[in-house]
Amino acid sequence: MKFLYYLLMTVCYPISLLPFWVHYLFADVLYLLIYYVGRYRVKVVRKNLRSAFPEKSEKELRHIEKDFYQWFCDYIVESMKLLTVSDKNIKRRMVFKGTEQIEQCVAEGLSIGVYLGHYCNWEWITSLPLWITPKVQCAQIYHPIENKGIDQLFLRLRQRQGAICIPMADTLRKIIEFKKEGQLFIIGYISDQKPNWFNIHHWVDFLHHDTPVLTGAERIMRKFNHAVFYADERRIRRGYYEVEFKLITREPQQLEDFKLTDIYYQMLEKSIQRAPAFWLWSHDRWSRTREEFDRRFEVVDGKVIAKTTH
C-alpha cells in the first residue's frame, strides 16, 4: 500500500501546488461531469431534499440541488489543496470566531469536545491549531479508510496544521492517555453519520425525519465532563469560510441522557436551514427507519440485539 500512497502523492502533490483559481476551474469541469454526465447520486440527493424541505417548490429544490453539486466539487478540490496550502493562506480563508471561550476553558483546565457535521468544509477545520494556544492538543475522530494508501493521503492533509487524527476505535484509549499525561485537548466529533443497526440507541426529529443518531460523542463528553461546543460553520463566499464556536455546556454530566445529542441536532438543523446547499445530501441518511428497527431488533439491558425468528 506504500506504493499506492507514493503514487497518489506523485499525482496529487503537484496538482495541489496550483493556485486556487485553477482548482476552481477544475471544480467547474468536475461539476459538469458529476451532475450532468455521471448523475452521481442525483436520485438520493433529490429524495433527501424533497423530504427535508416539503414546503419548498420543485424550482427551489432544483436550485439547492445544483448549488449542492457545485459546492461538493469545490469541497473536493479544496481538500486537495490542504496538501500544500500555506498557514497564512488557510488562516485567511478559514476564520475562527469564539476562540476566546476555548482559551478560557483551557485556562481553567478543561478539555473540550466540539460537535460538527458534514457541512461546509469540515476538512479545513483541522487548521484550528493555527488559531489557539499550543498548550492544547487539537484532534479529530475519524473512521480509517479501508484502502491504506488513500488513508495515508488523507491523514497527511488532515494533520498538516498540527491537529491529529484519532481512529474511532481508539478514542477512549487516547483520551485516557492524554489525561495521564496531563495534556489538555480539543476533540472534534462529526456526529451526523448514519449509525449501524446495533449502535442505534436514540432517535431525533431532524429535518422532518424520525432519525436514528450516534450517541458515542455524548457518552464520551459526559464520562470525562468536557466542555461542549458546537462549531457553526458558514460559507462566506467561494473558498472562504467562517466557524463560530458556540458553547453548549461546561457541565455535560448535569444534563439528562441524550440531551446533548438533541441540542447538537437542533443546532445543526438551523445551520442547514440557513444555507441548505452545503450539507452532504448525497449520503443516504434516512434509509433506516424506526419501524424496521422495531421489527428486527430489541433493546435488552441497554444493548441492541437482533430478534430471534421462528
RAPECOR-V451252 format. One record per residue. RES is the residue in one small letter. SS is DSSP state (H for helix, E for strand, L for the rest). Layout:
res->RES ss->SS
res->RES ss->SS
//
This chain:
res->m ss->L
res->k ss->H
res->f ss->H
res->l ss->H
res->y ss->H
res->y ss->H
res->l ss->H
res->l ss->H
res->m ss->H
res->t ss->H
res->v ss->H
res->c ss->H
res->y ss->H
res->p ss->H
res->i ss->H
res->s ss->H
res->l ss->L
res->l ss->L
res->p ss->L
res->f ss->H
res->w ss->H
res->v ss->H
res->h ss->H
res->y ss->H
res->l ss->H
res->f ss->H
res->a ss->H
res->d ss->H
res->v ss->H
res->l ss->H
res->y ss->H
res->l ss->H
res->l ss->H
res->i ss->H
res->y ss->H
res->y ss->H
res->v ss->H
res->g ss->L
res->r ss->L
res->y ss->L
res->r ss->L
res->v ss->H
res->k ss->H
res->v ss->H
res->v ss->H
res->r ss->H
res->k ss->H
res->n ss->H
res->l ss->H
res->r ss->H
res->s ss->H
res->a ss->H
res->f ss->L
res->p ss->L
res->e ss->L
res->k ss->L
res->s ss->L
res->e ss->H
res->k ss->H
res->e ss->H
res->l ss->H
res->r ss->H
res->h ss->H
res->i ss->H
res->e ss->H
res->k ss->H
res->d ss->H
res->f ss->H
res->y ss->H
res->q ss->H
res->w ss->H
res->f ss->H
res->c ss->H
res->d ss->H
res->y ss->H
res->i ss->H
res->v ss->H
res->e ss->H
res->s ss->H
res->m ss->H
res->k ss->H
res->l ss->L
res->l ss->L
res->t ss->L
res->v ss->L
res->s ss->L
res->d ss->H
res->k ss->H
res->n ss->H
res->i ss->H
res->k ss->H
res->r ss->H
res->r ss->H
res->m ss->E
res->v ss->E
res->f ss->E
res->k ss->E
res->g ss->L
res->t ss->H
res->e ss->H
res->q ss->H
res->i ss->H
res->e ss->H
res->q ss->H
res->c ss->H
res->v ss->H
res->a ss->H
res->e ss->L
res->g ss->L
res->l ss->L
res->s ss->L
res->i ss->E
res->g ss->E
res->v ss->E
res->y ss->E
res->l ss->E
res->g ss->L
res->h ss->L
res->y ss->E
res->c ss->L
res->n ss->L
res->w ss->L
res->e ss->H
res->w ss->H
res->i ss->H
res->t ss->H
res->s ss->H
res->l ss->H
res->p ss->H
res->l ss->H
res->w ss->L
res->i ss->L
res->t ss->L
res->p ss->L
res->k ss->L
res->v ss->L
res->q ss->E
res->c ss->E
res->a ss->E
res->q ss->E
res->i ss->E
res->y ss->E
res->h ss->L
res->p ss->L
res->i ss->L
res->e ss->L
res->n ss->L
res->k ss->H
res->g ss->H
res->i ss->H
res->d ss->H
res->q ss->H
res->l ss->H
res->f ss->H
res->l ss->H
res->r ss->H
res->l ss->H
res->r ss->H
res->q ss->L
res->r ss->L
res->q ss->L
res->g ss->L
res->a ss->L
res->i ss->E
res->c ss->E
res->i ss->E
res->p ss->E
res->m ss->H
res->a ss->H
res->d ss->H
res->t ss->H
res->l ss->H
res->r ss->H
res->k ss->H
res->i ss->H
res->i ss->H
res->e ss->H
res->f ss->H
res->k ss->H
res->k ss->H
res->e ss->H
res->g ss->L
res->q ss->L
res->l ss->L
res->f ss->E
res->i ss->E
res->i ss->E
res->g ss->E
res->y ss->E
res->i ss->E
res->s ss->L
res->d ss->L
res->q ss->L
res->k ss->L
res->p ss->L
res->n ss->L
res->w ss->H
res->f ss->H
res->n ss->H
res->i ss->L
res->h ss->L
res->h ss->L
res->w ss->E
res->v ss->E
res->d ss->E
res->f ss->E
res->l ss->L
res->h ss->L
res->h ss->E
res->d ss->E
res->t ss->E
res->p ss->E
res->v ss->L
res->l ss->L
res->t ss->L
res->g ss->H
res->a ss->H
res->e ss->H
res->r ss->H
res->i ss->H
res->m ss->H
res->r ss->H
res->k ss->H
res->f ss->L
res->n ss->L
res->h ss->L
res->a ss->E
res->v ss->E
res->f ss->E
res->y ss->E
res->a ss->E
res->d ss->E
res->e ss->E
res->r ss->E
res->r ss->E
res->i ss->E
res->r ss->E
res->r ss->L
res->g ss->L
res->y ss->E
res->y ss->E
res->e ss->E
res->v ss->E
res->e ss->E
res->f ss->E
res->k ss->E
res->l ss->E
res->i ss->E
res->t ss->E
res->r ss->L
res->e ss->L
res->p ss->H
res->q ss->H
res->q ss->H
res->l ss->L
res->e ss->L
res->d ss->L
res->f ss->L
res->k ss->H
res->l ss->H
res->t ss->H
res->d ss->H
res->i ss->H
res->y ss->H
res->y ss->H
res->q ss->H
res->m ss->H
res->l ss->H
res->e ss->H
res->k ss->H
res->s ss->H
res->i ss->H
res->q ss->H
res->r ss->H
res->a ss->L
res->p ss->H
res->a ss->H
res->f ss->H
res->w ss->E
res->l ss->L
res->w ss->L
res->s ss->L
res->h ss->L
res->d ss->L
res->r ss->L
res->w ss->L
res->s ss->L
res->r ss->L
res->t ss->L
res->r ss->H
res->e ss->H
res->e ss->H
res->f ss->H
res->d ss->H
res->r ss->H
res->r ss->H
res->f ss->E
res->e ss->E
res->v ss->E
res->v ss->E
res->d ss->L
res->g ss->L
res->k ss->E
res->v ss->E
res->i ss->E
res->a ss->E
res->k ss->L
res->t ss->L
res->t ss->L
res->h ss->L
//
